Structure formats: C-alpha cells, structure tokens
Amino acid sequence: MKTYRTVVVGLGAMGSATLHHLAKRGHPVLGIDRHSPPHAFGSSHGDTRITRLAIGEGIHYTPLAMRSHALWRELERDTGTTLLTSTGGLFISSGADPGLLHVPGFFANTLAAAREYGIAHEVLDAGAIRRRFPVFNVADDEYGYFEPEAGFLRPEACVRAHLDSAERNGAEIHRNETVVFLDLSGNGVTVVTDRARYTADRLVLAAGSWLPALVGGALAAHCKIYCQHIYWFAIEGDPARFLPANCPIFIWELQARRYGLYGFPALDGPHGGVKVGTEQFEVETTPDAAHALPTAADAAAVHAHFVAPFLQGLAARCVKAVSCVYTVTPDFGFVIDAHPDCDRVLIVSPCSGHGFKHSPAIGEAAAAWASDGVMPFGLDEFRLSRFA
C-alpha cells in the first residue's frame, strides 16, 4: 500500500486541472483514470468545446468562466500550446417559447451576466444578424447577443496540457487503472483499484459519469446519464462563410423545437465539415453503454429537423459523427462539495453538459481545498444540500 497526500480519481476536464494545480503547488499527488486520457469515453473529447464568459446557466458561473479564461492563457504560455481561440460567440433567442438550453431564461441570464460583470457584448436584431452572419436563417422576431471573447477550446489538447504539466511538476499518473472501492472509514481514505491499494489524506473524486456509482447515496439519486450525438455536416457552396473569421460559435434557442442548437465554425478546412449538435434528455444510459455512434438515420433526422431550416449552406452529407456523455443534475448545476459521509473527500462533478470551460478554475479551487482544507469562496451554489 502506497501513501499520498492526495489522490485524484478521474483525469478528464476537472481531474486533470486539479492534478495540474496540485502539482504546481509541489503537493504529493496521484491521479488515476480507468482509461488513458485524453480519451473518447467520457465528456472531454470531440475536437472542440464552446467557451463563453457570460453564462446563461446562471450569473454565479461567470466568475469561474472569467478566471478560467485567464488560466487557459497561462497554461498556453507555460506549455507552448494553443488551447483557446476567440472567434466570438452568437447566442440567438426570441420572445417566443424557445427550445430548452439547460435552464429557462438562458438568453436573459447571459445578458444579465454580461452587464453585471462588464463583459464586452452587443445586442443584435434580426437584420443585423443577417448582415453580419448570413449563414443564420433567423426569423424577424429573433435577436442575438454577440460576445467577442467567446470561442472554443480544444478539449483533448487541454486535458493533455494539464496532465503533461502535472507530470513535469512531479505528479504520479496511473492510466488504465479502475477504482473498484473507496474505504472512507479510517483517519485517511483508502482507494482500492484493480491493481493496488492507496491511502491518502484527501481524495478528489472527478470521475464524471462513473462518479454516481462510486459514491452512491444522495449524489447517485440526483444524477441522470444521457448520451449526446454530435455531427459534422459538409459545406455547400462557398466555404469562406463558415471559416472562423466569418462565423462565430453559436448557441440558438430555437423556436418550435424542444431543444436548442449549438455549433462551431469550420475548423479543418472546406472538407472537414461544420460541427453542430443538439441535446436529448429522454433516454438515459450508463457510462459504459453511452458510446454507440449515431447512425446515418440519426444524422439525416438532425439535418432535416435542426440544420436545414436554420443554417444556410450545410449539406445533408455527414462527414463525421461522435457521441459523448452528459451527467446531469436536476437543476443542471455542478456538484462541488464534500462527500456527505467524509469531509476528507471532495466531489467535483457532474457538470451537466456545460462544465469544460470552467475546469481550470474548478481545478484550482479543488487544489486549494486539498492543500488547505478550506473550500474557496464562491462555490456555495454547488453544494449537495440544495437538493434536500
């Protein structure tokens, strides 16, 4: 049995960031993942993730996003990698009953957060959207919020950069090792895997969709796991319309649709397609069964129902498709809190499909907790007690 000051279980977005910040502090730490991150079995893959500063899921997320942008830039300087690209972000809504984007009032929350925190933005009417971004087939009663600093992250590169930095600063990483049991009954914590047993003063659990099964009890009862599909559709006509210089990332509260639409500019040239996605919260799954790729029929249905009516210039031909996992709480919020049965264990997940952009700041906060034993200010909104 080997002893560490802290063990981090799960090395996706949150776990890799936590490991990075602990190692930078000179903190003796072990990170464990059941796969070899970055990998495609969780929620930290798919080439791109949207990042934005004004957060529609709630104003209380915006400080995390702002801190995370600063930390992404710091990590870029430290590692010589490109992680965050600001293309601008366009968020579209209307006065009609819109498709759900995680929480009611997404657009209004976004605008309120921008005003509260002084985030640069513009409010555009339908005519202004058509003139500036003609690929968006907006209705006359739709309007937009444009945020210049919004853009996208490269999730695989971000996870890799965090882990490489952690290893350079002394962290120990065990890949392809599965945690099978947690013993929280002693003065420390014991982590049992399919290879060995480890003890630690503190434990950070950032295991994503595998977390509910590890902790059980209250958290498991408040988590649902969904498989989401993402598609890259071929460009018809002039590809310049979809290049990052002309097309921002976008999030659209669609009219007459149950859920919204999001997407990215064309990042891999005219033949790489344009990545778009919607969401579903009807069919639950399990972590190990959530990776079935979408079918040709799935792609055709998404194009007909979500793409063709709203985006001009995207063909029905699907260039690529992948799946990913959302682990969702009842209010679509995060859980960052001590384990109900052991205050030496910090739960850092799930993130309900919108957490990746916040991971550096959350990792920094988790590292502060593991080092100092005190939860940083500003995370009260993410406690488990809100579900009581």
C-alpha positions in Angstrom: 0.0 0.0 0.0 1.4 3.4 -1.1 0.5 6.7 0.6 0.0 10.1 -0.9 -1.1 13.4 0.4 -4.0 13.5 -2.2 -5.4 11.1 -4.7 -7.4 12.4 -7.7 -9.8 9.9 -9.3 -10.8 10.7 -12.9 -8.5 12.7 -15.2 -10.8 14.4 -17.7 -11.5 18.1 -17.6 -11.8 18.6 -13.9 -9.4 15.9 -12.7 -6.6 16.9 -15.0 -6.9 20.5 -14.0 -6.9 19.6 -10.3 -3.8 17.4 -10.7 -2.1 20.3 -12.6 -2.8 22.8 -9.9 -1.8 20.4 -7.0 1.5 19.6 -8.8 2.3 23.3 -9.3 1.9 23.7 -5.6 4.5 20.9 -5.0 1.8 18.8 -3.5 2.4 15.0 -3.5 -0.4 13.7 -5.6 -1.5 10.6 -7.5 -4.0 10.7 -10.4 -5.9 7.6 -11.5 -8.1 7.1 -14.6 -9.8 3.9 -15.9 -8.7 4.9 -19.5 -5.8 6.7 -20.9 -6.7 10.4 -21.1 -7.4 12.3 -23.2 -9.8 9.7 -24.4 -13.3 9.5 -26.0 -15.2 7.6 -23.3 -16.4 10.5 -21.2 -17.2 14.2 -21.7 -13.8 15.7 -22.6 -13.5 15.0 -26.3 -15.0 15.8 -29.7 -12.3 18.3 -31.0 -14.0 21.5 -29.6 -15.9 22.8 -26.7 -17.6 26.2 -26.5 -16.3 28.7 -24.0 -18.0 31.9 -23.1 -17.8 34.5 -20.2 -21.4 35.5 -19.7 -23.1 32.2 -18.5 -26.7 31.6 -19.3 -26.9 28.7 -16.8 -26.6 31.3 -14.1 -24.7 34.5 -13.2 -22.8 32.7 -10.5 -20.9 30.7 -13.1 -19.4 33.8 -14.7 -16.5 34.4 -12.2 -15.5 30.8 -12.8 -15.5 31.4 -16.6 -13.5 34.6 -16.3 -10.9 33.0 -14.1 -10.7 30.0 -16.4 -10.0 32.2 -19.4 -7.1 33.7 -17.6 -5.8 30.2 -16.5 -6.2 28.8 -20.1 -4.0 31.7 -21.3 -1.5 31.0 -18.6 -1.4 27.3 -19.5 -0.9 28.2 -23.1 2.2 30.3 -22.2 3.6 27.6 -19.9 3.2 24.7 -22.4 3.5 26.5 -25.8 0.2 25.1 -27.0 -2.9 26.7 -28.5 -6.0 25.8 -26.4 -8.5 28.7 -26.6 -9.5 30.5 -29.8 -11.8 33.5 -29.5 -14.0 33.6 -32.6 -16.7 35.5 -30.9 -20.0 33.9 -29.9 -23.5 34.5 -31.1 -26.4 33.5 -28.9 -29.9 33.7 -30.6 -33.3 33.8 -29.0 -36.8 35.3 -29.4 -39.8 36.3 -27.4 -41.4 33.0 -28.4 -41.3 29.9 -26.2 -37.8 28.7 -27.1 -36.2 25.3 -27.1 -34.6 24.5 -23.8 -30.9 25.3 -23.2 -30.3 23.6 -19.9 -32.3 26.2 -17.9 -35.2 28.6 -18.5 -34.1 32.2 -19.3 -30.8 31.2 -20.9 -30.6 34.4 -23.1 -31.8 36.7 -20.4 -29.3 35.2 -17.9 -26.5 35.7 -20.4 -27.3 39.3 -20.9 -27.6 39.9 -17.2 -24.3 38.3 -16.5 -22.6 40.4 -19.2 -24.0 43.6 -17.7 -23.2 42.6 -14.1 -19.5 41.8 -14.9 -18.8 44.3 -17.6 -18.3 41.8 -20.3 -18.0 43.3 -23.8 -21.0 42.4 -25.9 -23.5 43.7 -28.5 -27.3 43.1 -28.8 -28.3 42.5 -32.4 -31.7 42.5 -34.1 -32.6 40.0 -36.9 -31.4 42.4 -39.6 -28.0 42.9 -38.0 -27.5 39.1 -37.6 -28.4 38.5 -41.3 -26.0 41.2 -42.5 -23.0 40.1 -40.3 -23.6 36.4 -40.3 -25.7 35.4 -43.3 -25.5 31.6 -42.6 -28.0 32.0 -39.8 -31.6 31.9 -41.1 -33.1 34.0 -38.3 -36.8 34.9 -38.1 -37.8 38.5 -38.0 -38.7 38.3 -34.3 -35.3 36.8 -33.3 -32.4 38.7 -31.8 -28.9 37.9 -30.7 -26.2 38.5 -28.1 -22.7 38.7 -29.5 -19.7 38.3 -27.2 -16.3 38.9 -28.9 -14.2 36.9 -26.3 -16.3 33.8 -26.6 -14.9 30.9 -28.8 -13.8 27.4 -28.5 -11.4 25.1 -26.6 -9.6 22.1 -27.9 -10.6 19.6 -25.2 -8.1 16.8 -25.9 -5.2 19.3 -26.1 -6.4 21.0 -22.8 -6.5 17.7 -20.9 -3.1 16.7 -22.4 -1.6 20.0 -21.4 -2.9 19.8 -17.8 -1.6 16.2 -17.4 1.8 16.9 -19.1 2.3 19.9 -16.8 1.3 17.9 -13.8 3.8 15.2 -14.6 6.6 17.7 -15.2 5.8 19.1 -11.7 6.0 15.7 -10.0 2.5 14.3 -10.1 2.2 10.5 -10.5 -0.4 9.3 -13.1 -1.8 5.8 -13.4 -3.6 5.2 -16.6 -5.9 2.3 -17.5 -6.5 1.6 -13.8 -10.0 1.2 -12.4 -11.1 2.2 -9.0 -13.3 -0.5 -7.5 -13.8 0.5 -3.9 -13.4 3.5 -1.6 -12.8 3.0 2.2 -13.7 6.2 4.0 -13.8 4.7 7.5 -10.3 5.4 8.7 -8.4 8.6 9.6 -7.5 8.9 5.9 -9.0 7.5 2.8 -8.2 4.2 1.0 -8.6 3.8 -2.7 -8.8 0.2 -4.0 -8.2 -0.4 -7.7 -7.9 -3.4 -9.9 -4.1 -3.2 -9.4 -3.4 -1.9 -5.9 -4.5 -0.1 -2.7 -3.5 3.5 -2.0 -4.0 5.7 1.1 -4.2 9.5 1.2 -5.1 12.3 3.5 -7.6 13.6 1.0 -9.4 12.4 -2.1 -10.8 14.4 -5.0 -13.5 12.5 -7.0 -13.8 13.8 -10.6 -14.9 10.6 -12.3 -17.7 12.1 -14.4 -20.4 9.6 -15.3 -18.7 6.9 -13.2 -19.0 9.1 -10.1 -22.6 8.2 -9.1 -21.7 4.5 -8.9 -18.6 5.3 -6.8 -20.3 7.4 -4.2 -23.8 6.1 -4.3 -26.3 7.6 -1.9 -27.5 11.1 -2.3 -25.5 12.1 -5.3 -26.4 9.0 -7.3 -30.1 9.7 -6.7 -29.7 13.1 -8.2 -27.8 12.2 -11.4 -29.0 11.0 -14.8 -26.7 10.0 -17.6 -27.5 10.8 -21.2 -25.7 10.0 -24.5 -25.5 13.0 -26.8 -24.6 12.9 -30.5 -22.6 15.5 -32.4 -22.3 15.8 -36.2 -20.1 17.4 -38.8 -22.1 18.3 -42.0 -20.5 19.1 -45.3 -20.4 22.6 -46.7 -22.3 23.5 -49.8 -21.1 26.5 -51.9 -18.5 29.0 -50.6 -16.8 27.6 -47.5 -15.5 31.0 -46.5 -18.9 31.8 -44.9 -18.1 29.2 -42.3 -14.5 30.0 -41.6 -13.7 31.3 -38.1 -13.1 34.8 -39.5 -16.7 35.0 -40.7 -18.6 32.5 -38.4 -18.7 32.6 -34.6 -19.5 29.7 -32.3 -23.3 29.8 -31.7 -26.0 28.7 -29.3 -29.6 29.1 -30.5 -32.8 28.9 -28.5 -34.8 27.6 -31.5 -38.4 28.4 -32.0 -40.8 25.5 -32.3 -38.2 23.0 -31.2 -38.0 21.2 -27.8 -34.2 21.7 -27.6 -31.7 24.3 -28.9 -28.9 24.0 -31.4 -25.2 24.8 -31.0 -22.2 24.8 -33.3 -18.8 25.9 -34.4 -17.2 27.4 -37.5 -15.4 25.2 -40.0 -12.0 24.5 -38.3 -10.5 21.8 -40.6 -10.8 23.4 -44.0 -13.5 23.3 -46.6 -13.8 19.5 -46.5 -13.8 19.0 -42.7 -17.4 20.0 -42.2 -19.2 22.1 -39.7 -19.8 20.7 -36.2 -23.3 21.1 -34.8 -25.2 19.4 -32.0 -28.5 19.4 -30.1 -29.4 17.6 -26.9 -31.8 15.0 -25.6 -32.9 14.3 -22.1 -35.4 11.4 -22.6 -33.3 8.3 -23.0 -31.0 7.5 -20.0 -27.9 5.3 -20.3 -24.9 4.1 -18.3 -21.3 5.2 -18.5 -20.1 2.1 -20.3 -23.1 1.9 -22.7 -23.1 5.6 -23.7 -20.8 5.5 -26.7 -22.8 4.0 -29.5 -22.2 6.2 -32.6 -25.1 7.9 -34.2 -26.5 6.2 -37.3 -27.0 7.6 -40.8 -30.7 7.8 -40.0 -29.9 9.9 -36.9 -27.8 12.3 -38.9 -30.4 12.6 -41.6 -33.1 13.4 -38.9 -30.9 16.0 -37.2 -30.1 17.7 -40.5 -33.8 17.8 -41.6 -35.2 19.0 -38.2 -32.4 21.2 -36.8 -29.9 22.1 -39.5 -31.6 22.7 -42.9 -34.3 25.1 -41.5 -31.8 27.3 -39.6 -28.3 27.1 -41.2 -27.8 28.0 -44.8 -25.1 26.2 -46.8 -24.8 22.9 -45.0 -25.4 19.7 -47.0 -27.2 16.6 -45.7 -23.9 14.6 -46.1 -22.5 13.9 -42.6 -18.7 14.0 -42.7 -18.2 12.7 -39.1 -20.2 11.9 -36.0 -19.3 11.1 -32.4 -21.1 10.6 -29.1 -20.4 12.0 -25.7 -21.8 11.7 -22.2 -23.8 14.2 -20.1 -24.2 13.5 -16.4 -27.0 15.8 -15.3 -28.3 17.0 -12.0 -32.0 18.1 -11.6 -31.1 21.8 -11.9 -28.3 21.3 -14.5 -25.9 22.7 -11.9 -22.5 21.4 -10.8 -21.7 19.5 -7.6 -18.6 20.7 -5.8 -18.9 19.7 -2.2 -17.5 17.4 0.5 -18.8 13.8 0.5 -21.8 13.6 2.8 -20.1 10.8 4.8 -16.5 12.1 4.8 -15.1 15.6 4.8 -11.8 14.4 3.5 -13.4 13.6 0.2 -14.3 16.3 -2.3 -16.8 15.6 -5.1 -16.1 17.6 -8.3 -18.7 16.5 -10.7 -21.0 16.2 -12.5 -21.2 19.2 -14.8 -24.4 18.6 -16.7 -23.0 19.2 -20.2 -21.6 22.7 -19.7 -18.6 22.3 -17.5 -15.5 22.0 -19.6 -14.9 25.7 -20.0 -14.8 26.1 -16.2 -12.4 23.3 -15.5 -9.2 25.4 -14.8 -10.9 27.5 -12.1 -12.6 24.5 -10.6 -9.3 22.5 -10.6 -7.6 25.5 -8.9 -10.3 25.6 -6.2 -10.1 21.8 -5.7 -6.4 22.0 -5.3 -6.8 24.8 -2.7 -9.2 22.6 -0.8 -6.8 19.6 -0.9 -3.9 21.7 0.2 -5.5 24.0 2.8 -8.7 22.1 3.8 -10.9 25.1 3.1 -13.4 25.4 0.2 -12.6 28.7 -1.7 -15.2 31.4 -1.5 -17.9 31.5 -4.2 -18.8 27.8 -4.6 -21.8 27.7 -2.3 -24.2 27.4 -5.2 -22.8 23.9 -6.0 -23.4 22.2 -2.7 -25.3 19.0 -2.4 -27.6 20.5 0.2 -29.5 22.4 -2.4 -31.2 19.1 -3.4 -32.6 18.5 0.1 
